[in-house]
């Protein structure tokens, strides 16, 4: 085993988050700093992370949103071929219209940047760094168009008014798109 293997293993285990690596495994973080892997090597490791995330994306149907969020996080590092990986993500998102409302709302939130960090959302990433904006708009229009009523409320924190959460998620997506989108669209 060479010096790269344990660093790679830790990098993949923490999905490329050096923050979490430093906080949860200081020795792994020190090895990472000592190796000082370049962008090319980190890009190869990010591709392995993405392969793993896509492999388990639909494994837990109640938490597809989580894997989607993790994919967007890795893609936002911009060390991989974004057109390839975003196209693959959009392929998967085209199938997400069948997900439950909670998953779809959180995916909308992830795409918009979770209300506060639009520059970390999928809309920002796709509009500014790929040529897939038009496809994203089509996919998002399908994903965001569903009806919520009071019967959809969940008895958990953050989900007791699903109508408002859905409306906020859609509005945040539209706001992010208007900020970063390049297409002249009359309606979103």
Secondary structure, DSSP 8 states (H G I E B T S, - for coil): --HHHHHHHHHHHTTT-HHHHHHH-HHHHHHHHHH---HHHHHHHHHHHHHHHHHHTTTSGGGHHHHHHHHHHHHTT--S-HHHHHHHHHHHHHTGGGS-HHHHHHHHHHHHTTTT-GGGSHHHHHHHH-S-HHHHHHHHHHHH-----GGG--SSTT-S-HHHHHHHHHHHHHHHHHHH--S--S--
